[in-house]
Amino acid sequence: MKIGLVGEAPNDTQSIKNLLLKKYTDTSYEFVFMLQRINGSSLDSQKTKRLLRIEFELQKPNIVIFIRDLDSTLPNKLKLDDRKIYFNNSNNIVDKRGIHLLHIYEIEALILADIETFNKIYKTQIKKFEDVMKVKEPKELLKKASKNYNESHNPEIFDKLNFNKVLECIYFEKFIKKMDKLF
Amino acid sequence: MTNIKNDVLYLKEVFLSGYKSINNVNIEFQKGLNIIIGKNAAGKTNFLKFLSKCLMLDYDELNDFSANLIFENGREISLKASRNIKIEDFLKQTDFSNKVETVLTISGKIIKDNKKEWTSISNKLAENNIIFDTTFLSHGLPNEYYIVDTSFSFKIQRRKVSSELSKIFNDTKTPYFVKCLAIDLISEIFNIETLNNTEIKKSLTSFFKIINPFNEILNKYTPIEEFRFNENYNIFIEEDKESFTLNNLFLEFKIDGNWLPFSNLSDGTKRLFYIISEVFEINEAENKRPSSSTSLYLGNQEIRRIILIEEPELGIHPHQFQKLMEFLKIESEKKQIIITTHSPQALDAIHPDELNRIIIAYLADAHEGTKLRHLNESELIKAKEYVKEDYLSDYWLYSDLEK
C-alpha cells in the first residue's frame, strides 16, 4: 500500500508521516512525499496541479493524503468552502484517490492533543485541553510557552507523540477512521 | 546542442581515489557541457579539485592516491597515475615528484619510455598528440589578477623574458586569459625592430586591439559594454636601447557609459568577466596557447580545452545567469565544460534528450565518501515528464531528484 503525502510545507508532511508510522507499522505501508518542497501559498497554483499529476502518474500511490491547515477554528464557512474546493480539485488530479486531513486550527493542534509529550521535551507546564479544536493559533501558544520551541522541531516532536492520545483530537480520529476504511 | 566532432579529444570517464572525501569514484562524462549537482558537503568541490590536479598533471599535494583518466578521440586513451609513499620513506628525502607512477595506454597498448632515456608523461602525451589544457575556476576571483585587477609592470630585454613575465607564464594559478594576453603581448613586442617610443607605442596599439572580439561577447552576456587597456601607461627605454620597462598596464571597463577600473565593478560583474574571459577563446587567435598536458605552447586549433567551473551562479542575478548558461552551452560545442552548481536554472540549459549531462554527487556514508552518478531509468522518465509540463528545474526544486 503506497500512501502519497501532499502538504503545505516539508515539515508538515514529515510530521504527519512520523505520526502515521506509529500506527501503520507494517512494512507493506510505504509513505511517499509528493511535491515535498511546495509551500502553502503555491498549493492552489496551476503549476502545482500539473506537477502533482506527474508525481501521481509516476509514483502510483494507492491513496493520497492532502494535508492542510484551516487557519481558523470552526465554524468558518468561508474557509471551509475554500479548503473543500482545494481538496475536490486536488482529488480530481489523483483520480479520486485523495483523502483530506484538515487541521483545525493548524497542525500544532495535534501536539496540543498530547501536551504531556511537549511539556516533557520543553519542560513546560501547559494544561491539558478539553478540545484542541477550539484553540486559536496553537503554534503561537506553544511558542509563548517555550522560547526554545519553533515549528522546525515538529517532525521530531511528532515522532515522540503518543498516537492514542492524538486520537482524542476529533478531526484526526475521524481522519484515521476514514483512512482505515480505504485499506 | 551541436556536439563537437567525434575525433576531438574529450574526457570520457574518470576513476579517482585518495583525496579528501573522494574514494573509488567512477563517473562518465559527455562531450561538451556536464553539470554536477549535489547537496552541500556532498564532495563536489573535492571532486573538481582532485580532477583538476590530475588533468594538470599536478600531483605535488597528492599521496596515497590513484587516478585513471580515460579520454576519447577515436582512440581510447587511459592516463593512470598513483603514488603511495610510506611514512618511513618521507623521512628519507624531500622531493617525491619522481615517485608518481604514471601509465599511458592508447587503444590498449602501453606507451613505453623512449629507448635511451626515461620519458616524462608530458612528453609521452605530446608525442602521441594528446594535447589538452585544463582551466579550473574555483569560487571567487584569482588572488593575483594581473592586468585585470592589478596594474602590471615589466621589463623587456631583446629576446629575453623578464622575471615578472616569467612569473605569469610559470605560475599555474595565473588565469588563462592573463596568460594568453602575456603571450600576445610578447609576440607583438618581440617584433619591434628599433626600440623607441613611437615604435613601442605603435606595437602596443596593435596589441591592444587583440581584446576587441571579447567586447561583443561581454556586451551580450554581461553588464560590461566594452573594455580596453588604459592608456596611462609609461614607457622607460634604457640608455643602451636594448631594453625597456612598461609600467602601469591594466584594463578598464565601461558600465553605463562610465569607464571604471576592475576594482569598482560589482562582485557579480567581476565574476561574470572572470568566467567569460577564461572560457572564451578568439577562434582566429594566431598566437600560441598553453597546453597543461604537454607543458608546451601550441597553436590554438591543436589544443582541446577542458574547463572546470565551481558554482558559476554565485553572486550572479538570475537573468544574467540564464545568459551565462547560454554562453557556456554555446562554448561547450568547442570545449568540454564541467560545472558544479546549486542553481536549478542551470538544469534548464539542458535539452530533454541530453539528460545524461546531469551528474548527481552525494555522500554515501562516512566510510565510502562521495559518490557520483547519472540519473537512473525512473528519474529519466520523471525528468522528461517535468520538462513536458514545465521545467526540468522543477523536478529538482519540488520533487525527489535528490532524496
Interface residues (C-beta under 8 A of the other chain):
Chain A: F33 L35 Q36 R37 I38 K47 R50 L51 R53 I54 E55 E57 L58
Chain B: S378 I381 K382 E385 Y386 E389 D390 D394 L397 Y398 S399 D400
